[in-house]
């Protein structure tokens, strides 16, 4: 698999099953889902494969994220901006830590 260059680094909290999130952890692979930001959805990949470990539900983790069409969202992002992750429902929330130039 090709190692993708991330567009942003973000702190994420994936909701636990009890909080209405997924029922299983995200394995150490590229995980695709829509990112909800300022009323719009943007396709992204959580580059979990670059962490070398799975993301456990209910924990706080820093993750690199790649957008499929970065030109539509990347100029609007800066550290401190908040977003949510969607997978048939909101499964987590995050905060931008850094934007990769």
Buried (B, 14 or more C-beta within 10 A) or exposed (E): EEEBEBBBBBEBBBBBEEBEBBEEBBEBEBBEBBBBBEEEEBBBBBBBBBBEEBBEBBEEBEBBBBBEEBEEBBEEBEEEBEBBBBBEEBBBBBBBBBBEE
